[in-house]
Amino acid sequence: ALDAPRFRWQADRLFGLETEFGDSMAAELRLRGHHIMPLVEAGQLYYGGGQIIMRDLESGVYIGGSEKRNDGVAIAF
């Protein structure tokens, strides 16, 4: 979920989309009356950031991750 493509509302009906949405999604949104900025690579518009820690209840193992838009990293010690 952290790496899923994101969009960002800018103002009124103006939205920024990451390139992973593709031109067909941008075209469909334009047909529905939205104004779409040129598609941008992940991280070029500010979307916030996320990191995650999950514990497997059966094994007790912790799993961590950081999304591709940030410079974070999951480290265990």
ZABAMAR-7020 format. One record per residue (C-alpha): residue number from 1; residue in one letter; chain; x negated, y, z. Coordinates in steps of 0.05 Angstrom, whole numbers, plus 5000, padded with zeros to 4 digits. Each point is the difference from the previous one (the first is absolute). Example, Ala and Ser with C-alpha at 12.3 -4.5 7.8 and 13.67 -1.06 7.14 Angstrom:
2
node pos:1	code:A	unit:A	east:4754	north:4910	up:5156
node pos:2	code:S	unit:A	east:4973	north:5069	up:4987
END
This chain:
77
node pos:1	code:A	unit:A	east:5000	north:5000	up:5000
node pos:2	code:L	unit:A	east:4942	north:5048	up:5014
node pos:3	code:D	unit:A	east:4975	north:4993	up:4929
node pos:4	code:A	unit:A	east:5068	north:5005	up:4966
node pos:5	code:P	unit:A	east:5006	north:5059	up:4952
node pos:6	code:R	unit:A	east:5025	north:5064	up:5032
node pos:7	code:F	unit:A	east:5037	north:5062	up:4978
node pos:8	code:R	unit:A	east:5001	north:5068	up:5031
node pos:9	code:W	unit:A	east:5055	north:5051	up:4998
node pos:10	code:Q	unit:A	east:4970	north:5069	up:4984
node pos:11	code:A	unit:A	east:5059	north:5048	up:4996
node pos:12	code:D	unit:A	east:5071	north:5001	up:4973
node pos:13	code:R	unit:A	east:5001	north:4942	up:4950
node pos:14	code:L	unit:A	east:4925	north:4998	up:4990
node pos:15	code:F	unit:A	east:4964	north:4935	up:5018
node pos:16	code:G	unit:A	east:4929	north:4974	up:4995
node pos:17	code:L	unit:A	east:4991	north:4926	up:4984
node pos:18	code:E	unit:A	east:4939	north:4956	up:5004
node pos:19	code:T	unit:A	east:4978	north:4968	up:4934
node pos:20	code:E	unit:A	east:5023	north:4930	up:5024
node pos:21	code:F	unit:A	east:5072	north:5022	up:4988
node pos:22	code:G	unit:A	east:4985	north:5003	up:4926
node pos:23	code:D	unit:A	east:5026	north:5044	up:4944
node pos:24	code:S	unit:A	east:5066	north:4962	up:4995
node pos:25	code:M	unit:A	east:5019	north:5016	up:5072
node pos:26	code:A	unit:A	east:4982	north:5073	up:4990
node pos:27	code:A	unit:A	east:5042	north:5002	up:4936
node pos:28	code:E	unit:A	east:5060	north:4968	up:5036
node pos:29	code:L	unit:A	east:4996	north:5051	up:5056
node pos:30	code:R	unit:A	east:4997	north:5057	up:4949
node pos:31	code:L	unit:A	east:5063	north:4972	up:4967
node pos:32	code:R	unit:A	east:5033	north:5004	up:5068
node pos:33	code:G	unit:A	east:4984	north:5074	up:5006
node pos:34	code:H	unit:A	east:4936	north:4999	up:5040
node pos:35	code:H	unit:A	east:4938	north:5040	up:4983
node pos:36	code:I	unit:A	east:4939	north:4955	up:5002
node pos:37	code:M	unit:A	east:4929	north:5026	up:5005
node pos:38	code:P	unit:A	east:4946	north:4965	up:4958
node pos:39	code:L	unit:A	east:4985	north:4932	up:5031
node pos:40	code:V	unit:A	east:4940	north:5001	up:5047
node pos:41	code:E	unit:A	east:4952	north:4949	up:5028
node pos:42	code:A	unit:A	east:5011	north:4976	up:5071
node pos:43	code:G	unit:A	east:4974	north:5050	up:5050
node pos:44	code:Q	unit:A	east:5004	north:5062	up:4955
node pos:45	code:L	unit:A	east:5064	north:5024	up:5033
node pos:46	code:Y	unit:A	east:5004	north:4999	up:5076
node pos:47	code:Y	unit:A	east:5045	north:4943	up:5023
node pos:48	code:G	unit:A	east:4974	north:4990	up:5070
node pos:49	code:G	unit:A	east:4964	north:4937	up:5018
node pos:50	code:G	unit:A	east:5010	north:4934	up:5034
node pos:51	code:Q	unit:A	east:4962	north:4947	up:5036
node pos:52	code:I	unit:A	east:5029	north:4936	up:5027
node pos:53	code:I	unit:A	east:4984	north:4946	up:5052
node pos:54	code:M	unit:A	east:5040	north:4936	up:5003
node pos:55	code:R	unit:A	east:4993	north:4941	up:5047
node pos:56	code:D	unit:A	east:5017	north:4930	up:4976
node pos:57	code:L	unit:A	east:5041	north:4972	up:5058
node pos:58	code:E	unit:A	east:4982	north:4927	up:4985
node pos:59	code:S	unit:A	east:4925	north:5008	up:4995
node pos:60	code:G	unit:A	east:4989	north:5064	up:5040
node pos:61	code:V	unit:A	east:4958	north:5028	up:4943
node pos:62	code:Y	unit:A	east:5003	north:5075	up:4987
node pos:63	code:I	unit:A	east:5002	north:5025	up:4928
node pos:64	code:G	unit:A	east:4986	north:5073	up:4984
node pos:65	code:G	unit:A	east:5001	north:5042	up:4938
node pos:66	code:S	unit:A	east:4995	north:5071	up:4974
node pos:67	code:E	unit:A	east:5032	north:5026	up:4937
node pos:68	code:K	unit:A	east:4961	north:5018	up:4937
node pos:69	code:R	unit:A	east:5016	north:5075	up:5004
node pos:70	code:N	unit:A	east:4957	north:5011	up:5062
node pos:71	code:D	unit:A	east:4929	north:4988	up:5020
node pos:72	code:G	unit:A	east:5022	north:4957	up:5060
node pos:73	code:V	unit:A	east:4978	north:4928	up:5011
node pos:74	code:A	unit:A	east:5022	north:4943	up:5045
node pos:75	code:I	unit:A	east:4945	north:4978	up:5047
node pos:76	code:A	unit:A	east:5001	north:4947	up:5055
node pos:77	code:F	unit:A	east:4954	north:4992	up:5058
END
